[in-house]
Amino acid sequence: MKRLFTEKQIQTRIAALARRINRDYSGREIILVGVLKGAFIFLADLSRRIKIPAKIDFVRAASYGTETCSSGKVRLTKKPELSLKGRDVVIVEDIIDTGVTLKFLHRCLRARRPRSLTVATLLDKPSRRKVAFKADYVGFVIPDYFVVGYGLDCAEEHRNLRGIYRVK
């Protein structure tokens, strides 16, 4: 494995994303909806830097299983528990690759009629897009690498690494 981002680089970028979210939603309460399992560390660190009122919920969408590439078939295995109707919602994702999962999640959550719905992603891999999708808040844009660490996994391993690593 080769390190792409150190823990310090990640934390610096998360602080910048949180400042933008705080500014964009000033005076409002948001619901951060973390996408399990990969986004849990990003969500934890981002939420601690959010200064405006925020609630946290989770969804889980499966498309990878134990493989290193998406099956292209997405299914929702955990729905949000909070009501999103009329609320400002920020989906918090670890990585956008093909865009298929995020497009699916965005459609599912939009059906719950939030006042606004945006996406914050730690990593964005636009070269792999199969469907058009653009996140509102992006930590890092990366090339077509398979990455692990900081919540991202390969067959449920390496989530606990403090940095983000390219798997060769």
Residue, then its C-alpha position, 0 to 999 in steps of 0.5 A: m500500500k502507498r499512503l495518499f493522505t496523512e491524518k493531518q491532511i485529512q483533518t485539515r480538509i475536514a476543518a475546511l469542509a465544516r467551515r463551509i457547511n457552518r457558513d452555508y447553513s448558518g442559523r439552521e439545524i441540519i441532519l447529517v446522514g452518514v452512509l455506513k459503513g465507510a463514512f463513519i469516521f469521516l462523519a464523526d470528525l466532521s460532526r465534531r467540527i460543525k458548530i450549528p445545531a446538527k442531528i445525526d442519522f445513518v443509512r446503509a446502501a450495499s453495492y460492493g459486498t466483498e469485491t473491489c468494484s461495484s456490482g452496479k446493483v444498489r440496495l438500501t439495507k438501513k433506512p434513516e430513522l429521523s424524519l427528513k421532511g422539511r429538514d436540511v439534510v447533508i448526506v455524508e459519504d466516504i467516496i463517490d466512485t461510479g456515482v450509482t450508489l449516491k444517485f440511488l441514495h439521493r433519490c431515496l432521501r429526496a422522496r422523504r421531502p427534505r427542504s434541502l439535500t446536499v452531499a459531503t464526500l471525503l473522496d471523489k473519483p470523477s474519472r469512474r462516473k457511470v452516472a452524472f453526480k456532483a457532490d456539494y462538498v468534496g474533501f479530495v479528488i483522486p485518480d482511479y485508485f482503490v483506496v483504504g483507511y480512514g473508514l474505507d475498507c477492502a473486504e472489511e479490512h483496513r478501516n482503522l488506518r489513520g491515513i488513506y492508502r492506495v492499494k497496489 
